Amino acid sequence: MSKIMKGIQYFSDKDHEMTCQEVFESQFMSGAVTLEVSETPVNYGFLGFGVAITGASCYELFQMEPQQRRKILEDIYSEDGLNLSVARLSVGASDYSAELYSYDDEPFDTALEHFSVERDKEYIIPMIKEILEIRPDLYLFASPWSPPGWMKTGGQMCGGYMRREYIDCYAEYFIRYLKAYEEEGIIIRAVTPQNEPETHQFGKMPACIWHPEIESSFILSLKKKLKENNLDVKVWMYDHSFTGTQRVLWMLENTKGLKENCDGAAFHYYDGAIEETMKIRKQYPDLELHFTEGGPRLFDNYGNDWCKWGIMCSKALNLGYRSFTGWNLILNECGGPNIGPFFCGGLVTEDRVSKEIEHSGQYKTFRHIAPFIHPDSKIYAVSPDPYFGEYMSQYPNIMKKTEGFLIENKTEEKVLVLVNPNQNKMQLQIRLEQKWYYVEMMPESISTIVFQR
């Protein structure tokens, strides 16, 4: 006879962080919301959660005392900490860099004789190496915010359009970058052609607009060069908002050879709904989908937006995304260093005066999820049964549905993650292995319930 599962709930709300309480086996409660678990996994082989190791983050880390830096990095990347296992790098400068540069700023150097990553060796590459000491299996992917200015209209890194005549040269630029980093012991596993290819950001930061035909041609050129150089590196197209779903579909449908040479599509959460991207999944089920950018806002619920990120993570996992990457690893109290117009916050913030560390709501969300998901985890969708509905008499303060998922690990451990975005307490129940369990969700809270024998 198998042992009865016991449940331990860890919950976070405005007054608690990972507070622990027991979840008991229960009888059916007719007035509670009943949760249903999908019959088959909706996600398997998930790469993990991560953040961007931007130039700004590396600069902040480099300024710290080594012991303090090590403590922060172990908290974020070790298996005993957040267990982050994916990271994004910027190819040259992003808006969250301390300096504005590319790897070849010599005008019209099509032979790339002046190509060099020497500038990264001061504080970017050393910080990446320190992180790899803690997490040697970290899955790294890289994105450029702009090609060298001379490859673009306007001749500058900030704004402008990519020019077709430099497609092959820029593909070679990528190869040089990948090899230069490999020589430093940093293996990059995937790249995107351009961060946010549908905006020039009005010339206020490194940015570049790419016509979809130019992006398609570049992917084909890059993939050819990767094969010629025996580099096992994936290419994820697009790397912009969910609203670009139709662009991605158009490119795949109208570019010969693209679907065979593109490994995935990358998306940000800034515009549109993630559900839109299921049009891609329906037509191209073998194309990987990745969430590659979205982070806390420094002056907008920075430390308490765990429900937003809990819902976003839940949706991504339930829709079969292969990875989930936030934005900056760490920034200072002003959201810097920053050579752009936005006020983003880091996963963690360091106050340069007090030296105190503040955790974002996204950090708290990752703490509820990332340590419990492993490469062999099976993820099942969890949602209210079909009989859950809105109380229209309470309009416009209608109760929103609970978002969540169930993680099944080889250790026979089951982990239930739930988000209650409402201002009221929710009474929930779920049936696992022929037993009912009652779960109480506090207002605007996220919970992780670990069931073990």
C-alpha positions in Angstrom: 0.0 0.0 0.0 1.4 3.4 -1.0 1.8 6.1 1.6 -0.6 9.0 1.7 0.7 12.2 0.2 1.3 15.1 2.5 1.1 18.6 1.2 3.2 21.6 2.3 2.1 25.0 1.0 4.5 27.9 0.6 2.7 31.2 -0.1 3.6 34.8 -0.7 1.4 37.9 -0.4 1.8 41.5 0.8 2.5 40.2 4.3 4.3 36.9 3.7 7.1 35.5 1.7 7.4 31.7 1.2 5.5 31.2 4.5 4.9 27.5 5.2 1.7 25.8 6.2 0.3 22.3 5.8 -2.3 21.3 3.2 -4.7 18.5 4.4 -6.6 15.7 2.8 -10.2 16.8 2.7 -13.8 15.9 1.9 -15.4 17.4 -1.2 -16.6 20.9 -0.6 -19.5 22.0 -2.9 -18.8 25.7 -2.5 -15.1 25.6 -3.3 -13.7 26.0 -6.8 -12.7 22.6 -8.1 -9.4 22.5 -10.1 -8.8 20.1 -12.9 -5.5 18.7 -14.1 -4.9 18.0 -17.8 -4.7 14.3 -18.6 -1.4 14.6 -20.5 1.6 16.8 -20.0 1.5 20.2 -21.7 5.3 20.8 -21.4 8.2 18.4 -21.2 12.0 19.2 -21.6 11.6 22.8 -20.3 15.1 24.4 -20.4 14.4 26.6 -17.4 14.0 30.1 -16.1 16.6 32.9 -16.5 17.4 36.6 -16.8 19.6 38.7 -19.1 23.3 39.1 -18.0 23.4 42.6 -19.6 26.4 44.9 -19.7 24.7 47.0 -17.0 24.3 44.0 -14.7 27.9 42.9 -15.3 29.1 46.5 -14.5 27.1 46.5 -11.2 28.4 43.1 -10.2 32.0 44.1 -11.0 31.8 47.1 -8.6 30.8 44.8 -5.7 33.0 43.3 -3.1 33.8 39.7 -4.2 32.1 38.1 -1.2 28.9 40.0 -1.6 28.8 39.3 -5.4 29.4 35.6 -4.8 26.5 35.5 -2.3 24.1 37.1 -4.7 25.1 34.9 -7.6 24.9 31.7 -5.6 21.4 32.7 -4.4 20.3 33.2 -8.0 22.1 30.4 -9.9 22.8 27.6 -7.5 20.4 24.6 -7.1 19.9 25.6 -3.5 18.8 29.1 -4.6 16.6 30.2 -7.4 18.0 27.6 -9.6 18.1 29.8 -12.7 19.4 27.7 -15.6 19.0 30.0 -18.7 20.7 33.4 -19.5 20.6 35.9 -22.3 23.6 37.9 -23.4 23.8 41.0 -25.5 25.9 41.0 -28.7 27.6 44.4 -28.1 25.7 47.2 -26.4 22.0 47.1 -25.4 20.1 50.0 -23.8 21.1 48.4 -20.5 24.9 48.7 -21.0 27.3 51.2 -19.4 28.8 52.0 -22.9 27.6 52.3 -26.5 29.7 50.2 -28.9 29.7 47.3 -31.4 32.5 44.8 -32.0 33.6 46.6 -35.2 33.1 50.3 -35.2 35.5 50.9 -38.1 33.3 52.3 -41.0 32.7 49.8 -43.9 35.1 47.2 -42.6 33.4 44.4 -44.5 36.5 42.2 -44.0 35.9 42.6 -40.2 39.6 43.2 -39.8 38.9 45.4 -36.7 36.5 43.0 -35.1 37.2 42.5 -31.4 35.4 41.6 -28.1 38.3 43.1 -26.2 35.9 45.7 -24.6 33.9 42.8 -23.0 37.0 41.5 -21.3 37.1 44.3 -18.8 34.0 43.3 -16.8 31.4 41.5 -18.9 33.3 38.3 -19.7 34.8 38.0 -16.2 31.3 38.2 -14.6 29.8 35.6 -17.0 32.7 33.3 -16.1 32.0 33.8 -12.4 28.4 32.8 -13.0 29.5 29.7 -15.0 31.6 28.7 -12.0 28.4 28.4 -10.0 26.2 27.1 -12.9 28.4 25.3 -15.5 25.4 24.0 -17.4 23.9 27.4 -17.9 22.0 27.6 -21.2 23.3 30.8 -22.9 21.6 32.5 -25.8 22.6 35.9 -27.3 20.8 38.8 -29.0 22.1 42.0 -30.6 20.4 45.3 -30.1 22.0 46.8 -33.2 24.5 45.9 -35.9 27.5 48.2 -36.3 26.2 51.6 -37.5 27.8 51.4 -40.9 25.6 48.4 -41.8 22.5 50.5 -41.3 20.6 53.5 -42.8 21.7 56.6 -40.9 25.1 55.1 -40.0 24.4 54.9 -36.3 23.7 52.2 -33.8 20.7 54.1 -32.3 17.8 53.8 -34.8 17.8 53.1 -38.5 17.2 50.1 -40.7 19.3 47.0 -41.5 20.7 47.2 -45.1 20.4 44.1 -47.3 23.9 44.4 -48.7 25.5 43.6 -45.3 23.6 40.4 -44.6 26.5 38.0 -45.3 29.0 40.3 -43.6 26.8 40.5 -40.5 26.4 36.7 -40.5 30.2 36.5 -40.4 30.2 39.0 -37.5 28.0 36.6 -35.5 30.4 33.7 -36.3 33.4 35.8 -35.0 31.4 36.7 -31.9 30.5 33.0 -31.2 34.1 31.9 -31.7 35.6 34.7 -29.6 33.4 33.8 -26.7 34.1 30.1 -27.1 37.8 30.9 -26.9 36.9 32.4 -23.5 35.2 29.2 -22.4 31.7 30.6 -22.9 29.6 28.4 -25.1 26.5 30.1 -26.6 23.8 27.7 -27.6 21.3 29.9 -29.5 21.1 33.4 -31.0 18.3 35.7 -32.2 19.1 37.9 -35.3 17.8 41.2 -33.6 16.3 42.3 -30.4 12.9 43.8 -31.2 13.2 44.1 -35.0 10.1 46.3 -35.4 11.3 49.4 -33.6 14.0 52.0 -34.0 13.2 53.5 -30.5 13.5 57.0 -32.1 17.2 56.9 -31.9 17.3 57.0 -28.1 19.1 53.6 -27.7 20.7 50.8 -29.7 18.0 49.6 -32.0 17.4 48.6 -35.6 14.3 47.8 -37.7 14.6 44.7 -39.9 12.2 44.1 -42.8 10.9 40.5 -42.5 12.5 39.5 -45.9 15.9 40.8 -44.7 15.5 38.9 -41.4 14.6 35.7 -43.3 17.6 36.1 -45.7 19.9 36.7 -42.7 18.8 33.6 -40.9 19.5 31.5 -44.0 22.9 33.1 -44.4 23.8 32.6 -40.7 22.6 29.0 -40.6 24.8 28.2 -43.6 27.8 29.8 -42.0 27.1 28.0 -38.7 27.1 24.6 -40.5 30.3 25.5 -42.4 32.0 26.4 -39.1 30.7 23.3 -37.3 28.9 25.4 -34.7 26.0 23.8 -33.0 24.0 27.0 -32.4 20.2 27.4 -32.7 18.6 30.4 -34.4 15.4 31.8 -32.9 13.6 34.2 -35.1 11.8 37.5 -34.3 12.5 38.3 -30.6 9.7 40.9 -30.2 6.2 41.1 -28.9 3.4 38.6 -29.2 1.7 40.9 -31.7 4.3 39.8 -34.2 2.7 36.4 -34.6 1.5 37.2 -38.2 4.9 38.4 -39.2 6.5 35.1 -38.0 3.8 33.1 -39.9 4.3 35.2 -43.1 8.1 34.7 -43.0 7.7 30.9 -42.5 5.1 30.6 -45.3 6.9 32.9 -47.8 10.6 32.1 -47.4 11.9 28.9 -49.0 13.9 26.9 -46.6 13.3 29.1 -43.5 11.2 26.5 -41.6 14.0 24.0 -42.1 16.7 26.4 -41.0 15.0 28.2 -38.0 14.9 26.4 -34.7 12.4 28.6 -32.8 10.6 31.9 -32.4 11.3 34.3 -29.5 8.8 36.6 -27.9 8.5 39.5 -25.4 5.4 40.3 -23.4 5.2 44.1 -24.0 2.4 44.0 -26.5 -0.4 41.5 -27.3 -1.4 38.2 -25.6 0.7 35.1 -25.5 -2.2 33.1 -26.7 -1.8 34.7 -30.1 1.4 32.7 -30.6 -0.6 29.4 -30.5 -1.3 30.1 -34.2 2.4 29.3 -34.8 2.2 26.2 -32.6 -0.8 24.9 -34.6 0.9 25.3 -38.0 4.5 24.6 -37.0 4.3 22.2 -34.0 8.1 21.4 -34.1 9.1 25.1 -33.9 10.3 25.9 -30.4 8.7 29.0 -28.7 10.7 30.9 -26.1 9.8 33.8 -23.8 13.0 35.9 -24.0 12.3 39.3 -22.3 10.1 40.8 -19.7 11.1 42.3 -16.4 10.0 44.4 -13.5 9.4 48.1 -13.7 11.4 50.1 -11.2 8.7 52.5 -10.1 5.6 50.3 -10.8 5.0 47.7 -8.1 8.6 46.6 -8.3 8.6 44.4 -5.2 5.0 43.1 -5.2 4.0 42.2 -8.8 4.4 38.4 -8.2 0.8 37.8 -9.4 1.6 39.3 -12.8 4.7 37.2 -13.2 3.0 34.1 -11.8 0.3 34.4 -14.4 2.8 35.0 -17.2 5.0 32.1 -16.2 1.9 29.8 -15.9 0.6 30.8 -19.3 4.0 30.2 -20.9 4.4 26.8 -19.3 0.9 25.7 -20.1 1.3 26.8 -23.7 4.4 24.7 -24.2 7.1 27.4 -24.2 10.6 25.9 -23.9 12.2 28.6 -21.7 11.3 31.8 -19.8 13.8 34.6 -19.5 13.3 37.9 -17.7 15.3 41.1 -18.2 18.3 42.5 -16.2 19.9 40.3 -13.6 20.8 43.3 -11.3 20.6 47.1 -11.6 21.2 49.9 -9.2 18.5 52.0 -7.4 18.1 54.3 -10.4 17.7 51.4 -12.8 21.2 51.8 -14.2 23.6 51.9 -15.8 21.4 52.7 -18.7 21.9 54.3 -22.1 18.2 54.3 -23.0 14.9 55.9 -22.1 13.3 53.3 -20.0 13.0 52.7 -16.2 13.4 49.0 -15.9 14.3 47.3 -12.6 16.6 44.3 -12.2 15.6 40.9 -10.9 17.4 42.3 -7.8 18.3 45.9 -7.0 21.5 47.1 -5.2 21.3 50.5 -3.5 24.7 52.0 -4.1 24.6 54.1 -0.9 23.2 51.6 1.7 24.5 48.5 -0.2 21.1 46.9 0.6 19.7 44.3 -1.9 16.0 44.4 -2.8 14.2 41.6 -4.5 11.6 42.2 -7.2 8.2 40.6 -7.5 9.6 38.6 -10.4 12.4 37.2 -8.1 9.7 36.1 -5.7 7.8 34.4 -8.4 10.8 32.6 -9.7 11.5 31.4 -6.1 8.1 29.7 -6.2 8.7 27.9 -9.5 12.3 27.6 -10.7 13.7 25.4 -7.9 11.0 22.8 -8.5 11.4 22.3 -12.3 14.0 20.0 -13.7 14.9 19.0 -17.3 12.9 15.7 -16.9 9.9 17.4 -15.2 6.4 16.8 -16.7 4.2 19.8 -16.5 0.4 19.6 -16.5 -2.1 22.4 -17.0 -4.4 23.2 -14.0 -7.6 25.2 -14.3 -11.0 25.6 -12.7 -13.5 23.0 -13.9 -16.1 24.0 -16.6 -18.6 25.0 -13.9 -16.6 28.0 -12.6 -18.0 31.3 -13.8 -18.2 35.0 -13.0 -20.7 36.4 -10.5 -22.1 39.1 -12.8 -23.9 40.6 -9.8 -20.5 41.7 -8.6 -19.5 43.4 -11.9 -17.1 45.2 -12.4 -15.3 43.5 -9.5 -15.6 40.0 -11.0 -13.6 37.2 -9.5 -10.8 36.2 -11.9 -9.9 32.6 -12.4 -6.9 30.9 -10.7 -3.9 30.3 -13.0 -1.7 27.4 -12.3 0.1 24.2 -13.3 1.3 20.9 -11.8 4.9 19.7 -11.9 5.5 16.0 -11.7 9.1 14.9 -10.9 10.8 11.5 -11.1 11.1 11.5 -7.3 7.2 11.0 -7.2 7.0 14.6 -5.9 4.1 16.6 -7.3 4.3 20.4 -7.1 1.2 22.5 -7.6 1.7 26.2 -8.4 -1.3 28.5 -8.1 -1.9 32.3 -8.5 -4.8 34.1 -7.0 -4.9 37.6 -8.6 -8.1 38.6 -6.8 -8.5 40.9 -3.8 -10.5 38.2 -2.1 -9.5 34.9 -0.6 -10.2 31.9 -2.8 -11.2 28.4 -1.6 -9.9 25.7 -3.9 -9.9 22.0 -4.0 -8.0 19.5 -6.2 -8.2 15.7 -6.5 -4.9 13.9 -6.6 -4.5 10.1 -6.6 -8.2 9.6 -5.6 -8.0 12.0 -2.7 -9.3 15.5 -2.3 -7.1 18.3 -0.9 -8.3 21.7 0.2 -6.2 24.8 -0.6 -6.8 28.3 0.7 -5.4 31.1 -1.3 -4.9 34.5 0.3 -5.8 37.7 -1.7 -3.2 38.6 -4.5 -1.0 35.7 -3.6 1.1 33.0 -5.2 1.4 29.5 -3.7 3.6 26.5 -4.2 2.2 23.3 -2.7 4.7 20.3 -2.5 3.1 16.9 -2.2 5.4 14.1 -1.1 4.9 10.7 0.5 
